[in-house]
Amino acid sequence: MFFAYGFIMKVVGYGPAAFADYIVSVGYPALLAYYILAVEVAGAVMLVLGLWARWVSLAALPILLGVAFEHFPNGWVFSNENGGWSYPAFWAAILVVQILLGDGAHALKSPSVPSVPGLQAVRKWILPSRNARSDRSVVQTQT
């Protein structure tokens, strides 16, 4: 969806300058438009390939939260006139899940990047290891 909205609609359809003009017309700096385009186009490719999925998701999350905030006055359902906030909020939630999961098993291996502090503890709490039962039995046996 990032690629469809970023490249097909904003780069090919409107053009980057027209998209920047729109961003300025709703009260944001033009530089934000180019940040959005970069994250949506390059980030989409990187997410599909599994390169730095956690970091790309962290970069994209503020965009989706901002879109949800902008659409909040239009109501919840995205099919409302001018779009509601449900669809961008859904994608923001998906990005949070991707931040917690990181690169998948079939992802291209990205060069080492430092992990987000404390994220491993949250990940272990949400996704207990498959050997959690055997881990507990080992601890119990040793005591």
PyRosetta script that sets phi, psi and omega in degrees:
from pyrosetta import init, pose_from_sequence

init()
pose = pose_from_sequence("MFFAYGFIMKVVGYGPAAFADYIVSVGYPALLAYYILAVEVAGAVMLVLGLWARWVSLAALPILLGVAFEHFPNGWVFSNENGGWSYPAFWAAILVVQILLGDGAHALKSPSVPSVPGLQAVRKWILPSRNARSDRSVVQTQT")
pose.set_psi(1, -35.2)
pose.set_omega(1, 177.4)
pose.set_phi(2, -59.7)
pose.set_psi(2, -43.5)
pose.set_omega(2, -178.4)
pose.set_phi(3, -65.7)
pose.set_psi(3, -41.8)
pose.set_omega(3, -179.9)
pose.set_phi(4, -62.8)
pose.set_psi(4, -46.7)
pose.set_omega(4, -179.5)
pose.set_phi(5, -74.6)
pose.set_psi(5, -38.3)
pose.set_omega(5, -176.0)
pose.set_phi(6, -77.6)
pose.set_psi(6, -55.7)
pose.set_omega(6, -174.3)
pose.set_phi(7, -85.1)
pose.set_psi(7, -56.1)
pose.set_omega(7, -173.5)
pose.set_phi(8, -65.9)
pose.set_psi(8, -46.5)
pose.set_omega(8, -175.7)
pose.set_phi(9, -82.7)
pose.set_psi(9, -46.9)
pose.set_omega(9, -171.4)
pose.set_phi(10, -89.0)
pose.set_psi(10, -38.3)
pose.set_omega(10, -178.8)
pose.set_phi(11, -83.8)
pose.set_psi(11, -53.8)
pose.set_omega(11, -177.5)
pose.set_phi(12, -77.9)
pose.set_psi(12, -44.3)
pose.set_omega(12, -175.9)
pose.set_phi(13, -71.8)
pose.set_psi(13, -69.1)
pose.set_omega(13, -176.5)
pose.set_phi(14, -80.7)
pose.set_psi(14, -40.9)
pose.set_omega(14, -170.4)
pose.set_phi(15, 96.8)
pose.set_psi(15, 144.1)
pose.set_omega(15, -177.4)
pose.set_phi(16, -57.8)
pose.set_psi(16, -39.6)
pose.set_omega(16, -178.4)
pose.set_phi(17, -65.8)
pose.set_psi(17, -41.6)
pose.set_omega(17, 178.9)
pose.set_phi(18, -66.5)
pose.set_psi(18, -37.2)
pose.set_omega(18, 177.5)
pose.set_phi(19, -66.1)
pose.set_psi(19, -41.2)
pose.set_omega(19, 177.0)
pose.set_phi(20, -62.2)
pose.set_psi(20, -39.9)
pose.set_omega(20, 176.9)
pose.set_phi(21, -61.5)
pose.set_psi(21, -40.0)
pose.set_omega(21, 178.3)
pose.set_phi(22, -64.5)
pose.set_psi(22, -44.6)
pose.set_omega(22, -179.7)
pose.set_phi(23, -60.2)
pose.set_psi(23, -40.7)
pose.set_omega(23, 177.3)
pose.set_phi(24, -65.8)
pose.set_psi(24, -37.9)
pose.set_omega(24, -177.6)
pose.set_phi(25, -66.3)
pose.set_psi(25, -24.5)
pose.set_omega(25, 177.5)
pose.set_phi(26, -96.3)
pose.set_psi(26, 7.5)
pose.set_omega(26, 170.8)
pose.set_phi(27, 100.0)
pose.set_psi(27, 16.0)
pose.set_omega(27, 179.5)
pose.set_phi(28, -114.4)
pose.set_psi(28, 159.1)
pose.set_omega(28, 179.6)
pose.set_phi(29, -69.9)
pose.set_psi(29, 148.8)
pose.set_omega(29, -178.5)
pose.set_phi(30, -60.9)
pose.set_psi(30, -31.6)
pose.set_omega(30, 179.7)
pose.set_phi(31, -58.8)
pose.set_psi(31, -31.4)
pose.set_omega(31, 178.4)
pose.set_phi(32, -60.7)
pose.set_psi(32, -35.4)
pose.set_omega(32, 179.5)
pose.set_phi(33, -61.2)
pose.set_psi(33, -40.7)
pose.set_omega(33, -178.6)
pose.set_phi(34, -74.6)
pose.set_psi(34, -31.0)
pose.set_omega(34, 172.3)
pose.set_phi(35, -63.4)
pose.set_psi(35, -46.4)
pose.set_omega(35, 179.5)
pose.set_phi(36, -60.3)
pose.set_psi(36, -46.6)
pose.set_omega(36, 179.5)
pose.set_phi(37, -61.1)
pose.set_psi(37, -44.2)
pose.set_omega(37, -179.4)
pose.set_phi(38, -62.8)
pose.set_psi(38, -45.5)
pose.set_omega(38, -178.4)
pose.set_phi(39, -67.8)
pose.set_psi(39, -42.3)
pose.set_omega(39, -177.2)
pose.set_phi(40, -69.4)
pose.set_psi(40, -38.4)
pose.set_omega(40, -177.3)
pose.set_phi(41, -82.9)
pose.set_psi(41, -59.6)
pose.set_omega(41, -178.6)
pose.set_phi(42, -67.5)
pose.set_psi(42, -39.4)
pose.set_omega(42, 179.9)
pose.set_phi(43, -63.1)
pose.set_psi(43, -36.4)
pose.set_omega(43, 178.6)
pose.set_phi(44, -62.6)
pose.set_psi(44, -45.1)
pose.set_omega(44, 179.7)
pose.set_phi(45, -63.7)
pose.set_psi(45, -43.6)
pose.set_omega(45, -179.0)
pose.set_phi(46, -65.8)
pose.set_psi(46, -38.0)
pose.set_omega(46, 177.9)
pose.set_phi(47, -65.8)
pose.set_psi(47, -41.3)
pose.set_omega(47, 179.9)
pose.set_phi(48, -63.4)
pose.set_psi(48, -40.3)
pose.set_omega(48, 179.9)
pose.set_phi(49, -80.2)
pose.set_psi(49, -15.8)
pose.set_omega(49, -179.4)
pose.set_phi(50, 82.8)
pose.set_psi(50, 20.2)
pose.set_omega(50, 179.0)
pose.set_phi(51, -87.9)
pose.set_psi(51, 119.1)
pose.set_omega(51, 178.9)
pose.set_phi(52, 50.5)
pose.set_psi(52, 43.1)
pose.set_omega(52, -175.5)
pose.set_phi(53, -55.9)
pose.set_psi(53, -39.3)
pose.set_omega(53, -179.4)
pose.set_phi(54, -65.0)
pose.set_psi(54, -44.2)
pose.set_omega(54, -177.7)
pose.set_phi(55, -71.3)
pose.set_psi(55, -38.5)
pose.set_omega(55, 176.5)
pose.set_phi(56, -63.4)
pose.set_psi(56, -41.7)
pose.set_omega(56, 178.2)
pose.set_phi(57, -64.0)
pose.set_psi(57, -39.0)
pose.set_omega(57, 176.4)
pose.set_phi(58, -63.4)
pose.set_psi(58, -36.9)
pose.set_omega(58, 178.9)
pose.set_phi(59, -72.3)
pose.set_psi(59, -31.7)
pose.set_omega(59, -176.8)
pose.set_phi(60, -85.3)
pose.set_psi(60, -23.8)
pose.set_omega(60, -176.3)
pose.set_phi(61, -57.7)
pose.set_psi(61, -45.4)
pose.set_omega(61, 178.7)
pose.set_phi(62, -62.2)
pose.set_psi(62, -30.2)
pose.set_omega(62, 178.3)
pose.set_phi(63, -64.4)
pose.set_psi(63, -49.6)
pose.set_omega(63, -178.3)
pose.set_phi(64, -67.6)
pose.set_psi(64, -36.1)
pose.set_omega(64, 176.3)
pose.set_phi(65, -66.0)
pose.set_psi(65, -37.9)
pose.set_omega(65, 176.3)
pose.set_phi(66, -65.4)
pose.set_psi(66, -40.3)
pose.set_omega(66, 177.6)
pose.set_phi(67, -64.3)
pose.set_psi(67, -43.4)
pose.set_omega(67, 178.0)
pose.set_phi(68, -61.3)
pose.set_psi(68, -41.4)
pose.set_omega(68, 178.5)
pose.set_phi(69, -62.9)
pose.set_psi(69, -42.8)
pose.set_omega(69, 179.9)
pose.set_phi(70, -65.5)
pose.set_psi(70, -33.5)
pose.set_omega(70, -178.2)
pose.set_phi(71, -90.1)
pose.set_psi(71, -4.7)
pose.set_omega(71, -176.6)
pose.set_phi(72, -55.4)
pose.set_psi(72, -42.9)
pose.set_omega(72, -179.8)
pose.set_phi(73, -64.1)
pose.set_psi(73, -17.1)
pose.set_omega(73, -177.8)
pose.set_phi(74, -83.7)
pose.set_psi(74, -1.6)
pose.set_omega(74, -179.2)
pose.set_phi(75, 99.5)
pose.set_psi(75, 177.5)
pose.set_omega(75, -173.7)
pose.set_phi(76, -77.3)
pose.set_psi(76, -46.4)
pose.set_omega(76, -171.6)
pose.set_phi(77, -74.0)
pose.set_psi(77, 129.2)
pose.set_omega(77, -176.3)
pose.set_phi(78, -69.8)
pose.set_psi(78, -17.2)
pose.set_omega(78, 178.3)
pose.set_phi(79, -81.5)
pose.set_psi(79, -2.6)
pose.set_omega(79, 174.7)
pose.set_phi(80, -62.3)
pose.set_psi(80, 163.3)
pose.set_omega(80, 176.2)
pose.set_phi(81, -59.1)
pose.set_psi(81, 131.8)
pose.set_omega(81, -176.3)
pose.set_phi(82, 67.5)
pose.set_psi(82, 9.3)
pose.set_omega(82, 174.8)
pose.set_phi(83, 75.4)
pose.set_psi(83, 135.9)
pose.set_omega(83, 176.1)
pose.set_phi(84, -92.4)
pose.set_psi(84, -170.0)
pose.set_omega(84, -174.6)
pose.set_phi(85, -99.7)
pose.set_psi(85, -0.9)
pose.set_omega(85, -175.0)
pose.set_phi(86, -65.6)
pose.set_psi(86, -43.9)
pose.set_omega(86, -176.4)
pose.set_phi(87, -66.2)
pose.set_psi(87, -50.5)
pose.set_omega(87, 177.3)
pose.set_phi(88, -64.8)
pose.set_psi(88, -31.3)
pose.set_omega(88, 177.2)
pose.set_phi(89, -67.1)
pose.set_psi(89, -38.0)
pose.set_omega(89, 176.1)
pose.set_phi(90, -60.6)
pose.set_psi(90, -47.3)
pose.set_omega(90, -179.2)
pose.set_phi(91, -67.7)
pose.set_psi(91, -32.3)
pose.set_omega(91, 175.1)
pose.set_phi(92, -63.5)
pose.set_psi(92, -41.3)
pose.set_omega(92, 177.5)
pose.set_phi(93, -63.6)
pose.set_psi(93, -40.1)
pose.set_omega(93, 177.7)
pose.set_phi(94, -62.3)
pose.set_psi(94, -39.8)
pose.set_omega(94, 178.4)
pose.set_phi(95, -64.9)
pose.set_psi(95, -37.5)
pose.set_omega(95, 176.9)
pose.set_phi(96, -62.0)
pose.set_psi(96, -41.9)
pose.set_omega(96, 177.0)
pose.set_phi(97, -61.9)
pose.set_psi(97, -42.7)
pose.set_omega(97, 179.7)
pose.set_phi(98, -65.2)
pose.set_psi(98, -36.2)
pose.set_omega(98, 176.7)
pose.set_phi(99, -61.9)
pose.set_psi(99, -41.8)
pose.set_omega(99, -179.5)
pose.set_phi(100, -71.6)
pose.set_psi(100, -35.8)
pose.set_omega(100, -177.4)
pose.set_phi(101, -81.6)
pose.set_psi(101, -37.7)
pose.set_omega(101, -176.8)
pose.set_phi(102, 77.2)
pose.set_psi(102, -158.4)
pose.set_omega(102, -179.4)
pose.set_phi(103, -65.8)
pose.set_psi(103, 144.2)
pose.set_omega(103, 179.7)
pose.set_phi(104, -82.6)
pose.set_psi(104, 175.6)
pose.set_omega(104, -178.1)
pose.set_phi(105, -66.0)
pose.set_psi(105, -28.7)
pose.set_omega(105, -177.7)
pose.set_phi(106, -102.1)
pose.set_psi(106, 12.8)
pose.set_omega(106, -179.0)
pose.set_phi(107, -74.3)
pose.set_psi(107, 150.9)
pose.set_omega(107, 168.9)
pose.set_phi(108, -62.9)
pose.set_psi(108, 143.0)
pose.set_omega(108, -177.8)
pose.set_phi(109, -79.0)
pose.set_psi(109, 117.7)
pose.set_omega(109, 179.7)
pose.set_phi(110, -86.6)
pose.set_psi(110, 152.1)
pose.set_omega(110, 176.5)
pose.set_phi(111, -57.7)
pose.set_psi(111, 155.8)
pose.set_omega(111, -176.4)
pose.set_phi(112, -61.3)
pose.set_psi(112, 129.5)
pose.set_omega(112, 175.8)
pose.set_phi(113, -129.3)
pose.set_psi(113, 139.4)
pose.set_omega(113, 180.0)
pose.set_phi(114, -58.4)
pose.set_psi(114, 143.9)
pose.set_omega(114, -179.3)
pose.set_phi(115, -81.5)
pose.set_psi(115, 161.8)
pose.set_omega(115, 178.9)
pose.set_phi(116, -71.8)
pose.set_psi(116, 128.1)
pose.set_omega(116, -178.1)
pose.set_phi(117, -56.5)
pose.set_psi(117, 132.9)
pose.set_omega(117, 176.3)
pose.set_phi(118, 80.9)
pose.set_psi(118, -7.7)
pose.set_omega(118, -175.3)
pose.set_phi(119, -70.4)
pose.set_psi(119, -33.0)
pose.set_omega(119, 179.8)
pose.set_phi(120, -64.0)
pose.set_psi(120, -38.1)
pose.set_omega(120, 178.4)
pose.set_phi(121, -64.9)
pose.set_psi(121, -42.3)
pose.set_omega(121, 178.5)
pose.set_phi(122, -64.6)
pose.set_psi(122, -43.2)
pose.set_omega(122, -179.2)
pose.set_phi(123, -62.1)
pose.set_psi(123, -42.9)
pose.set_omega(123, 179.6)
pose.set_phi(124, -65.6)
pose.set_psi(124, -33.7)
pose.set_omega(124, 178.6)
pose.set_phi(125, -69.8)
pose.set_psi(125, -40.8)
pose.set_omega(125, -178.4)
pose.set_phi(126, -78.6)
pose.set_psi(126, -41.2)
pose.set_omega(126, -177.7)
pose.set_phi(127, -117.6)
pose.set_psi(127, 82.2)
pose.set_omega(127, 179.9)
pose.set_phi(128, -61.2)
pose.set_psi(128, 152.2)
pose.set_omega(128, -177.2)
pose.set_phi(129, -63.2)
pose.set_psi(129, 155.1)
pose.set_omega(129, 179.6)
pose.set_phi(130, -66.7)
pose.set_psi(130, -23.5)
pose.set_omega(130, -179.0)
pose.set_phi(131, -99.4)
pose.set_psi(131, 25.8)
pose.set_omega(131, -176.5)
pose.set_phi(132, -58.6)
pose.set_psi(132, -39.7)
pose.set_omega(132, -179.4)
pose.set_phi(133, -65.5)
pose.set_psi(133, -45.5)
pose.set_omega(133, -179.4)
pose.set_phi(134, -69.7)
pose.set_psi(134, -31.9)
pose.set_omega(134, 176.8)
pose.set_phi(135, -62.0)
pose.set_psi(135, -43.1)
pose.set_omega(135, 180.0)
pose.set_phi(136, -67.3)
pose.set_psi(136, -37.4)
pose.set_omega(136, -178.9)
pose.set_phi(137, -68.7)
pose.set_psi(137, -32.5)
pose.set_omega(137, 177.3)
pose.set_phi(138, -66.7)
pose.set_psi(138, -43.1)
pose.set_omega(138, 178.7)
pose.set_phi(139, -63.3)
pose.set_psi(139, -42.8)
pose.set_omega(139, -179.6)
pose.set_phi(140, -66.3)
pose.set_psi(140, -35.3)
pose.set_omega(140, -178.7)
pose.set_phi(141, -68.8)
pose.set_psi(141, -36.5)
pose.set_omega(141, -176.2)
pose.set_phi(142, -75.0)
pose.set_psi(142, -21.9)
pose.set_omega(142, -176.6)
pose.set_phi(143, -84.8)
pose.dump_pdb("model.pdb")
